[in-house]
Amino acid sequence: MKMAREVLKGSLFLEKESSARSHFNRSHYCRNTADITLESDVIGMIHSLYQDLEKYHGKMLVERVLGLLAAGTDGMNSDDILNILSCDEELLKDVLVWHEPPKRRLPPLLLARLKHDLGPFLVERGAYGVSLLALYHR
């Protein structure tokens, strides 16, 4: 998780307008506008973004997905992310609390929801004949 935070710190929030974008994106996760607190610095905004993602999607899932995206040099295929995370017993115990599917795998909907919420921070590009997800940066 620390690596993913460093990558985001160094690449996503360098522009001035990113502060406004961060606050707008943060409002997406809050069900009630009274829950929104605005951070005064970039580091605080990054921490708030992570806390919101972890609260909604689960700390372990967010850590694992962002860690994989940060570790990949060209990005990672969504199917590969699902396959890798499906081998993580600790993660499966964390997310498969209420339902035990016939095939013990990470439900694709969990990754789809996280991808949707990470949308402004992800880029999808073609390489090696497949579509790869990577962290967006300029």
N, C-alpha and C positions, 0 to 999 in steps of 0.2 A: 504494500500500500504506500509505503514511503516513496518508492521509486515512481509510482504513478502520480503522487502529489508533486514531486519534483518536476516531472515532465509537464504536468499541467501548469505549474507555477512558472516554468520557463517558456512555455509556448502559447498558452491560451489567453493570458491576461496582460499582454504587453501593450495593447492598444488602449487609448483613453476611452473609447466608446465601449470597451468590454466591461467596464464597471456598470454602466447602465444595462447592458445585456445580461450581466450576471444577476442583477437585482430583478430584472424582468423574468428570467428563467427561474429564479428562486420562488417567485410568486406562483409558478406553475405547480409546485409541490404542496403548497399550503392550501388547506381546505377553507381556512378562515383568514381573512386579511389581518386580523389581530395577531396571528401567529408570525407575521413577517417582521423581522428586525433587520435593519440595514447596517451592514458592517462599514467601518470607516476606512479600512485598508484592503489591499488586494489579498493578502494572506488570510485575513478574516473572511473574505468572500469565498475563497477556495475551501476553507474549513467548513463554512456554512453549507456550501454546495455538497460537500461530502457527507455532512451530517444529514442533510435532507435526503440524499440518495440512499444512505444506509438505513434511515428510518423507514423509508417506503419499500425498498427492495431487499433489505437485510444486509448487515455489515459484511458478512462473509462472501456473499455473492458479488457485491460491489468490489470488494478487495480483489477477489480472484479474477473477475473480468477485466478490471482496469490494469491489474498486474500483467495479464496476458497481452493486452493491447500495448502496454508500455514496453514489454519485452520483445515484441515482434518488430523486426527492422522495416519490413514492407507492409506490415499489417497482418491480420489473421482472418481466415475464412470463418464465417459464423458456424458452419458445421464442425470445423475443427475445434472451435471454442466449446461447443456443446459436447463433443467427444472427450475432450480433455477434462472438462468439469464433471462429466458423468463418471469419471474414474476416481473422483475425489470423494471418498466415503464420508469424511467429516462434513463436507458441503451438502451431500445428499441427506445426511441425518438432520441437518439444519433446515433444509427446504421441504423435505418430504415428511412433514409432521402430521398432517391431517389425512394424507392419502398415500397409499402404497401401490404404485402402478405395477402392472404385470411384468413390465420390463424396467428394471431399476436404472433409470436415466434421468438426467436433469430435464424437466419439462421445457420444451422450446419456447413456450409462452413467457417464461420468466426472463429469458434472454431477450426476447422481442420487446417486452415492456421496458427493460433497462436500456436497450438500444434506442427506443423511442425517446426516453427521457434524456439520454445522452446525445440526442440528435444534433444539436448545435455544435457539439464538441467532437463529432465523428465525421470522417470522410470515407466514402466507399469508392474504391478504385479497382480497376481490373489489372491483374498481373498474373503471369504464369497460367493464363487461361481460366482463372477463377476470379470471383469478386472478393476483395479483401477489405476489411474494416481497419481503420487506423485512427489515431487521435489527430484531430485537425490542428494545424499550426500554420503560421505565415512566416 
